[in-house]
Amino acid sequence: MSSQEIPEEKHLPSEQGDVHHGGVAVADDPFADPGLPVHKPRIQDIDERAARRSERTVAFLFTLSMLATIGFIASYVIFPVDKIVYIFPIGKVSALNFSLGMTLGTALFCIGAGAVHWARTLMSDVEVAAERHEIAAPPEVKAQVLQDFADGARESGIGRRPLIRNTMIGALAMLPLSALVIMRDLGPLPEDKLRKTIWAKGKLLINDNTDEPLRPEDVLVGSLTFARPEGLDEHAHDFQTQIAKAALMIVRIQPDDIKDKQELEWSHDGIVAYSKICTHVGCPISLYEQQTHHVLCPCHQSTFDLSDGARVIFGPAGHALPQLRIGVNDEGFLEALGDFEEPVGPAFWERG
């Protein structure tokens, strides 16, 4: 190794931090804490008129947020879903989506902008250094934290600036109303749709296989027939929704074999009509035992006794099948005498 590659000892800094050649001083600790810069007051700290202007600005932003929230709700009511408008330079957009996005975005932005402007112009900006401590703070530290919180609340001016406080509370209180409107848009209200079907007094029982109205003589003892309400078109857009509640199965039992008094009263000459929808998970019931008058759901083997009010005698179903009250009209066709007295389908009772 040449002498040029070995640094001379005189070029190394001394441990004492003395002054070396060139007059450059080397600090004892090159990573010493430089400390905090000298605090410079803001104009709002020394001019109350400037502070008042900042206060009005913050209050204006919070008020604008409240107005935007009202605009959000109004837009939801005013604009139809299918209305399209031209917005330059975006182009053609949904009026409802555009108005909802702009008003909700404005409401959120104004709350954030108001809080930032409040913090930068009116709250105390004095930096405070604190040493780190363990997660489990001792009682004196907890007391200090509470005191710091009280000092921060006092220095923020929230107590002596009611205009900011009230408008902020108003903006934060009204903003959740937007969420309520959005939740309303999740879908149509169920109302009493789960409790009713399209069966009504006078509707004929239409044979699913022949598409013809049923007469009492068409239903033989021991047979199982599936029916649907009169006027339910298979090509209608809501056919699946309606048939899922209105599907019917019809059997004929000797009147003397019917054990349930109400079932006998709601039948016609031993012909009983029950919902085809299993009360467990909604599978269509399709298996019938002639000798026992039991119907079996093929999905989970729930078994119902059609001679005893369609009560559950086996399986996971928790409720009997609803019965449809039937009769015969002047033309000799089987007809419904009303809708099901109980809701059709699975889990309805658990939902309340």
C-alpha positions, 0 to 999 in steps of 0.5 A: 500500500502506498503512502498516498493511500494511508490517510495521515493522522493529522487529517483525522478529527481529534476526540476533543473536538479541537480546531484543525487546519483550515479553521474548521471546528468539529462539534463534540456531538455531530447529532446534537438536538438543534432544538425548536426554532423560535416561535413566530406569532401568526397575524391571528395571534396579534390581530383580533380582526384577522382572528375574526376573519378566520373564524368567519371563514371556518364557520362559512365552510361548516355552513356550506357543508350543511347546505351541501348535505341538504342538497344531497337529500334534495337531489335524491328526491328531485332527480329521477334515476334515468335522467341524463344531462350533459356536463362539460367537459365530462359529457353525458352523465346521470343527473342523480349520480352527478348531483349526489357525488358533488354535494356529498363531496362538497359536504365532506371537503368543507368539513375537512377544510374548515377543520384544517383552517381552524387548526392553522389559524386559530388553534395554538401552533406552539410546538411542545416536545415530550419524552417518550414513555412506556405504554403503561403510563404512570398516574402522573402522566395520565394526569398530564395527558388530561391536563394537556387535553384541557389546555388544548380545548382551551387554546382551540378557542372552542369555548369562546368561539361559539360561531365555529362550535355551533356550525361545526356541530351542525355540519357533523350532525347533518352529515350522517343524514346522507348515509340514511338517504343512501341506505334508503336506496339499497332497494324498495321497502318490503312493506307487506310483500312477504305477508301476501301473495297474488292469491285473492278471492275468486282467483281460479286454480290453474293446473300447472301441466294443462294450463286449464282451470281445475274442477273438483272431478279433475282431482282424484283421491290419492293424486298430487296436483300442482297449481298456480293462480289465474292470470299469472303469466309465465313470460311476465318479468315478475313470474319467478317472484310471484310463483315463489310465493304462490305455488300450490299443491292440491291433494284429495283426501277422504273427508273422514281421514282429515284430522284437523277441523280447520283444514276440513272447513277450508277444503272442498269435498276433501280437496285441500290446497297447501303451499308448495314452498317448504318452510325450511329453506324454500325448496319445492315439495314434490313427493307424496305418500298416498297411504299416509298423506305425507308430503316430503321435501326432497332437499332435507327430508322435511315431512308434513302430514296433509291430513293433520294441518300439514304439521311437521312430523320429521325434518328441520322445517320449523312450521307447518305449510300454510293452507289456502282456503278454496271453494267452487264457483258458479261454473264449477271451477275450483277457486281461492276464497282469499289469500294465505292466512299465514306468510309463505316460505322459509325463515319468515317467522324468525325474521319477525 
